[in-house]
Amino acid sequence: MSWGTDLWDQFDNLSLHTNRGIDVLDKYANFLRDRVAIETEYAGKLRRLVKNYQPKKKEEEDNEFTSRQAFRNLLKEVGDLAGQREVVSETLQLQIIQGVTLLSKTLREDRKKCLNDGTVLQQTLSAQLSSLERAKRNYDKAYRDSEKAVENHKKADMDFNLSRAEVERYKNIMTSKIQQSDDAKNEYANQLQKTNNLQQQHYGTLLPAVFNRLQELDEKRTRGIREFIIGAADVESSVAPIIARCMEGIVKAGESINEQEDSLKVIERYQSGFQPPADIPFEDLSKMDSSIATQSNYSSVTYNHLTIKGTISGPKFKKPRGGILNSIFGSNKEDYSDLPPNQQRKKLQAKIAELQHKVDQETNTRDGLMKMKIVYEANSSLGNPMTVEGQLNESEHELEKLKNDLKKYQGYLDKANQLQVANNSPQSNRNQLQNGHRTSRHSNGSASADDHNDGDDQPDDAGSLSSSASPESGLGTSHTSLPGSGQGSANENAMGEETCYETEVELLQPLGTCRALYPFEATSEGSIPMNEGEELQVIENDQGDGWTRVRRANNSNGWDEGFVPTSYIECTLFA
């Protein structure tokens, strides 16, 4: 199978076919360039996607949750996927596209040379055919002239009227024409032989060689396309195992999510360590006289409302310092005593671990300096031991400071643990239940008794048990308060304590009034909400911390007190 043999007369078609074949190669190269552009764009968009969803600094504290860790691992695997797409893009560009471009350039140059050679051969054969045609025409004309001359000589020779000289002239003409005819015949025969030889060589050797070169060129192009397509697939296949591992990593990240573990971590992070509030004791007002009952009713309602709302807790009222902008368990104290117990212990444990790590590091530094000093003292050529002395003193001083800090925070932790044990003891819970009307929780969760009482006048157990018959239970009065129930002493004791209530919640004199410029929702313990345009009483000026203490009347004939942002109100103080 050879183009030179089978397609000896298809020069133009072969020229067109080889040109179209190289155009297909160029089209494949353009396809690869577009593919590389898509791969590059895809990889870039994946990287931007990963960057945009990377956890922010404020979210780093949530990295302990398995769902957040899984998402972070997912982003890492997607970043690796982007890297593999970049590898595909770069390899296609360097190996495949450059190879296709070089092959296309080489094929076009070789094709052009083959076609030029074929054109020259065609021109040479055409020129020889033209020479043969001219020789044939010359021979035909000379032959006819010679035949005419022979006929003219015969006529003259038979004409007796012509002279001998005239007959001889016709004879000479005939002889000349015959000679010219013979020469033209020989030339025609010579040109014919040359043409046949050239034509045989042209179609048998020269042109087939050109066509065979074109065939080799086209087969090289076809073979190149095959190799490049397979090579491009190999490039894709080479990254497939890595992409598969990325997919496995994503699946592993998803399987690592543990909802129960995350729930426990939420408890660990936000558990305050406080005990739930004790039941509010029932106060039987039917055993009191009207005047005391009125005062007791007022003070009790005021106390219950304010205590349950969490807006006031007696004289030791705690401001929500920075409650709006701080994090849930932010702290401004060295021993973290303003945090809930669990959070305080966690902060202290983290601080102790940090200090212990620093102590270990500084101890290693000191030991290294001491060894260096010993070496310098043994061999002064290595260095001056006095240069290490200053560094050693600084290290000793820093180490002593760190140890003192470590001891101090360990003391804070021991104290916090002891306080938590005391708060969780059954006796402590019982005392809280019995004195629930005389104690209140500050915003940091600690219970404080009123400074006006010494704690002698505690109600008996029956008084606390009567809380099961509270007004919310639907019973008008508790059975323990009926005549003959033996609760007279408890009622008398309660009447005596009501006087203390009135003292505990004695209202502060207002310093002026204020109007809410903006609505405010109380999100911190110790603050109260307000609506835009609402009028309130100012009972404590801003002490420089951005909060003002205000008061408003409520629907229970009592008062709500708490703190609001100073920037949210417009104050008018009394002269």
Secondary structure, DSSP 8 states (H G I E B T S, - for coil): --HHHHTTT-HHHHHHHHHHHHHHHHHHHHHHHHHHHHHHHHHHHHHHHHHHTS--GGGGGGGGSHHHHHHHHHHHHHHHHHHHHHHHHHHIIIIIIHHHHHHHHHHHHHHHHHHHHHHHHHHHHHHHHHHHHHHHHHHHHHHHHHHHHHHHHHHHHH-TTS-HHHHHHHHHHHHHHHHHHHHHHHHHHHHHHHHHHHHHHIIIIIHHHHHHHHHHHHHHHHHHHHHHHHHHHHHHHHHHHHHHHHHHHHHHHHHT--HHHHHHHHHHHH--------------GGGS-HHHHHHHHHHHHHHHHHHHHTS--TTS----TTTTTS-TT---STT-TTS-HHHHHHHHHHHHHHHHHHHHHHHHHHHHHHHHHHHHHH-GGG--HHHHHHHHHHHHHHHHHHHHHHHHHHHHHHHHHHHHHHHHSHHHHHHHHHTTTTEEE-TTS-EEE-TT--S-----HHHHHGGGG-GGGT-SS-GGGSTTSS-HHHHHHHHHHHHHHHHHT------EEEEESS-B---STTB--B-TT-EEEEEE---SSSEEEEEEE-TTSSEEEEEEEGGGEEEEE--
